[in-house]
Amino acid sequence: MKSDPLGHRLDIGHIGRLDQRGDSAHSIAMSGQEQDFSHLDRAGRATAGVARSPRLAVMLAIAIGVALAWFLLGAMAIRGAESRLAGAPGDMLLKKLPGLPLPDFLDRFFALCLAPAPLAGPAGLQAPALVVMWFLMAVATMLPSAAPLIRTYCEIADTARIKGEPAVHPLVLVGGYLATWLGASVGFTVLTLAVYTFANSGRILDPAVGLAGAVALFIAGLYQFSGLKQACLDKCRNPFSILFANWSAKPGRIFRLGLEQGVWCLGCCWALMLVMFAVGAMNVFWMALIGLFTLIEKLTAGRMASRVAGAILLVWAAALLLVSA
């Protein structure tokens, strides 16, 4: 048993059995002080159900956000493949995909991101476009791996609601998590502009060849073996204890909790994002691979996956140096 900041006692065992007792918990909630919505039509009852328990709405919103991010990144990748003379990995497949008519503002956004290196347009427009691009990459690849954290928070919030205790909406936690990655996107944008100012690449999002690409792979591979990587990974793998220990009914504290969890996730995965410099920032196939690996790494115990990935990246970095020498 543990007391939250308001003095209420939260039962860990009850929370752990929430999924098994979902139906009975729902019945308890309906038989209490909540209003009976049986007189409403199907749409009204569904809306009332979402209002009572936001878990479905939150997970649906996350799924839509991730799908939208992948759609925009995929459309940008297709635009990039169509405008490239020299074929990059995956370009042949991308060129076979149908181009979708998009609003003018998206075409302008894609053009800023796909501009020639170092800078073809005003930095005042290009830099914000790159921030949005890196943020979309974070949403597409990193937000799915935060699903266990968000689902766990929804379960705790549902339990608190059933017991009549106040709970902050889960989207506040998600907002804090994404705010961390938005800040990280600014950092990746600065690094992108710095790398491609000096790298021998045709466009900003092309693979960084030679020393720049090898350094990115070497740093990413070496970090996979570090103690800091493992410490951050342990925090990401155990969201329940962190959420339970920091439970609060204050939105500000839950937002900060989301920020903190985003920092742990960033500490776990920032080096993997450097791989995108070596393969091309708009390489959607590597984005999907990194997103899948991140999810597997957080859901499995031990360090085997991290070490195998680190070894592959280090060998890749050495091979790139030999080829470019």
C-alpha positions in Angstrom: 0.0 0.0 0.0 1.2 3.5 -0.8 -0.3 7.0 -0.2 -0.5 9.5 -3.0 0.3 13.2 -2.3 -3.4 13.8 -1.3 -3.2 11.2 1.4 -5.3 8.5 -0.4 -4.1 4.9 -0.3 -3.6 3.2 -3.6 -3.6 -0.6 -3.7 -0.9 -1.9 -6.0 -2.5 -5.4 -6.1 -5.8 -3.8 -7.2 -4.1 -1.9 -9.9 -2.2 -5.0 -11.1 -5.5 -6.9 -11.4 -7.2 -4.1 -13.2 -7.2 -5.7 -16.6 -8.7 -9.0 -15.2 -11.4 -7.1 -13.3 -12.2 -4.5 -15.9 -15.8 -5.5 -16.4 -16.5 -5.7 -12.6 -14.8 -2.3 -12.1 -16.8 -0.8 -14.8 -20.0 -2.1 -13.2 -18.9 -0.7 -9.8 -18.4 2.7 -11.4 -21.7 2.6 -13.2 -23.6 1.6 -10.0 -22.1 4.5 -8.0 -22.6 8.1 -8.5 -22.2 8.2 -12.3 -25.2 8.9 -14.4 -27.0 6.1 -16.2 -26.6 6.6 -20.0 -28.8 3.7 -21.1 -31.4 6.0 -22.5 -28.9 7.3 -25.1 -28.4 5.9 -28.6 -25.4 3.9 -29.5 -23.2 6.9 -30.4 -24.2 8.7 -27.2 -23.3 5.6 -25.1 -20.0 5.3 -26.8 -19.2 9.0 -26.2 -20.2 8.6 -22.5 -18.0 5.6 -22.2 -15.0 7.5 -23.6 -15.7 10.4 -21.2 -15.8 8.0 -18.2 -12.6 6.1 -19.1 -10.2 8.0 -21.5 -7.9 5.0 -22.1 -9.4 4.1 -25.5 -9.5 7.8 -26.7 -5.9 8.3 -25.6 -4.6 5.2 -27.3 -6.6 6.0 -30.4 -5.2 9.6 -30.5 -1.7 8.2 -30.2 -2.3 5.7 -33.0 -3.7 8.5 -35.2 -0.7 10.7 -34.4 1.8 8.0 -35.2 0.0 7.1 -38.5 -0.1 10.8 -39.5 3.6 11.2 -38.8 4.4 8.1 -40.9 2.2 9.4 -43.7 3.9 12.8 -43.8 7.4 11.2 -43.6 6.5 8.7 -46.3 5.2 11.4 -48.6 8.4 13.4 -48.1 10.5 10.4 -48.8 8.6 9.8 -52.1 9.2 13.5 -53.0 12.9 13.0 -52.3 13.2 9.9 -54.3 11.5 11.5 -57.3 13.9 14.4 -57.3 17.1 12.4 -56.8 19.2 11.6 -59.9 21.4 9.1 -58.1 19.5 6.3 -56.5 19.6 5.9 -52.7 18.7 2.7 -50.9 14.9 2.2 -51.2 14.5 4.8 -54.0 13.4 2.3 -56.6 10.6 1.1 -54.4 9.6 4.6 -53.4 9.4 5.7 -57.0 6.9 3.0 -57.7 4.5 4.3 -55.1 1.8 6.7 -56.3 2.4 10.3 -55.5 -0.5 11.8 -53.6 -1.8 15.3 -54.2 -0.9 17.4 -51.2 -1.7 21.0 -50.1 0.7 23.7 -51.2 2.0 24.3 -47.6 3.2 20.6 -47.4 5.0 20.9 -50.7 6.7 24.0 -49.4 7.6 22.2 -46.2 9.0 19.3 -48.1 11.0 21.6 -50.4 12.6 23.3 -47.3 13.6 19.9 -45.8 14.9 18.5 -49.1 16.9 21.6 -50.1 20.5 21.4 -51.3 23.3 21.5 -48.7 24.4 23.5 -46.9 21.5 26.0 -47.2 19.5 26.9 -50.2 16.9 29.0 -48.6 16.6 31.4 -45.6 17.6 29.7 -42.4 14.7 31.4 -40.7 12.3 29.1 -42.7 14.5 26.1 -43.1 15.5 25.6 -39.5 11.8 25.4 -38.2 11.0 23.0 -41.1 13.8 20.7 -40.0 12.6 20.9 -36.4 9.2 19.8 -37.5 10.7 17.0 -39.6 12.8 15.6 -36.7 9.8 15.9 -34.4 7.7 13.8 -36.8 10.5 11.3 -36.8 10.4 11.2 -33.0 6.6 10.7 -33.0 6.8 8.0 -35.6 9.7 6.0 -34.1 9.7 6.8 -30.4 6.0 7.3 -29.4 5.0 3.7 -30.1 7.7 2.5 -27.6 6.1 4.8 -24.9 2.8 2.9 -25.3 3.4 0.7 -22.2 4.1 3.8 -20.1 0.9 5.5 -21.3 -1.2 2.4 -20.9 0.0 1.9 -17.4 -0.8 5.5 -16.5 -4.3 5.0 -17.9 -4.8 1.9 -15.8 -3.7 3.8 -12.6 -5.9 6.8 -13.5 -8.9 4.5 -14.1 -8.4 2.8 -10.7 -8.2 6.2 -9.0 -11.4 7.3 -10.8 -13.3 4.2 -9.8 -12.3 4.8 -6.1 -13.5 8.4 -6.4 -10.0 10.0 -6.4 -9.0 12.8 -8.7 -6.8 11.9 -11.7 -5.1 14.0 -14.4 -6.0 13.3 -18.0 -3.4 10.9 -19.6 -2.9 13.4 -22.5 -1.1 15.7 -20.0 1.5 13.0 -19.5 1.8 12.5 -23.3 2.2 16.2 -23.8 5.1 16.3 -21.4 6.7 13.3 -23.1 6.4 14.9 -26.5 7.7 18.2 -25.2 11.0 16.5 -24.4 11.3 15.2 -27.9 10.4 18.6 -29.3 13.3 20.1 -27.5 15.5 17.3 -28.7 14.3 18.0 -32.3 15.8 21.5 -32.0 19.1 20.0 -31.0 19.0 17.5 -33.9 18.2 20.4 -36.3 21.3 22.4 -35.1 23.4 19.3 -35.6 21.9 18.7 -39.0 22.7 22.2 -40.2 26.2 21.9 -38.7 27.0 18.5 -40.3 25.7 19.3 -43.7 27.5 22.6 -43.9 30.7 20.7 -44.0 29.7 17.2 -45.2 30.2 16.2 -48.8 26.5 15.7 -49.6 24.2 17.0 -52.3 21.2 17.7 -50.1 20.6 18.2 -46.4 18.8 14.9 -46.0 21.2 12.7 -48.1 23.5 10.3 -46.2 26.5 11.9 -44.6 29.4 10.1 -46.3 33.0 9.7 -45.3 34.1 10.8 -41.8 30.8 12.5 -40.8 28.8 9.3 -41.4 31.5 7.1 -39.7 31.6 9.3 -36.6 27.8 9.2 -36.3 27.8 5.4 -36.5 30.8 5.1 -34.1 29.1 7.3 -31.4 25.8 5.4 -31.8 27.6 2.0 -31.6 29.8 2.9 -28.6 26.9 4.3 -26.6 25.0 1.0 -26.9 27.6 -0.5 -24.4 27.6 2.4 -21.9 26.2 2.3 -18.4 24.2 5.5 -19.0 22.4 3.7 -21.9 21.5 0.8 -19.6 20.4 3.1 -16.8 18.0 4.9 -19.1 16.8 1.7 -20.6 16.0 0.3 -17.1 13.8 3.4 -16.4 12.0 2.9 -19.7 11.3 -0.8 -19.0 9.7 -0.2 -15.6 7.1 2.5 -15.9 4.8 1.2 -13.2 7.1 1.8 -10.3 8.0 5.3 -11.5 4.4 6.3 -12.1 3.2 4.9 -8.8 6.0 6.6 -6.8 5.3 10.0 -8.5 1.5 9.8 -8.6 -0.2 13.2 -8.3 -3.5 14.9 -9.0 -1.8 18.1 -10.1 -1.5 18.6 -13.9 1.8 20.4 -13.6 3.4 17.5 -11.8 2.1 14.9 -14.3 3.3 17.1 -17.2 6.7 17.2 -15.5 6.6 13.4 -15.0 6.0 13.1 -18.8 9.0 15.4 -19.3 11.1 13.2 -17.1 10.1 10.0 -18.8 10.8 11.7 -22.1 14.3 12.5 -20.9 14.9 8.8 -19.9 13.6 7.8 -23.4 15.9 10.4 -25.1 18.8 9.1 -23.0 18.1 5.6 -24.2 17.6 6.4 -27.9 19.4 9.6 -28.9 22.4 7.8 -30.3 20.3 5.6 -32.5 18.9 8.7 -34.1 22.4 9.6 -35.2 22.2 6.5 -37.5 19.9 8.6 -39.6 22.8 10.8 -40.6 24.6 7.9 -42.1 21.7 6.4 -44.0 19.8 9.6 -44.9 17.3 11.4 -42.7 14.5 10.6 -45.0 15.2 6.9 -45.2 11.8 5.6 -44.0 13.0 2.0 -44.1 15.7 2.7 -41.5 13.2 4.8 -39.5 11.0 1.8 -39.3 13.9 -0.5 -38.4 15.0 1.9 -35.6 11.5 2.2 -34.3 11.0 -1.5 -34.2 14.4 -2.1 -32.5 13.6 0.6 -29.9 10.3 -1.2 -29.1 12.0 -4.6 -28.9 14.8 -3.2 -26.7 12.4 -1.7 -24.2 10.1 -4.8 -24.0 12.9 -7.4 -23.6 15.1 -8.0 -20.6 18.9 -8.1 -20.6 21.5 -6.3 -22.7 21.9 -8.7 -25.6 19.9 -6.6 -28.1 21.8 -3.4 -27.2 25.2 -5.1 -27.5 24.4 -6.8 -30.8 23.2 -3.5 -32.3 26.3 -1.7 -30.9 28.7 -4.3 -32.5 26.9 -4.0 -35.9 27.2 -0.2 -35.8 30.9 -0.2 -34.8 31.7 -2.6 -37.7 29.7 -0.5 -40.0 31.6 2.6 -39.0 34.9 0.9 -39.6 33.8 -0.3 -43.0 32.7 3.2 -43.9 36.1 4.6 -43.0 37.9 2.0 -45.0 35.7 2.6 -48.1 36.1 6.4 -47.9 39.9 6.3 -47.2 
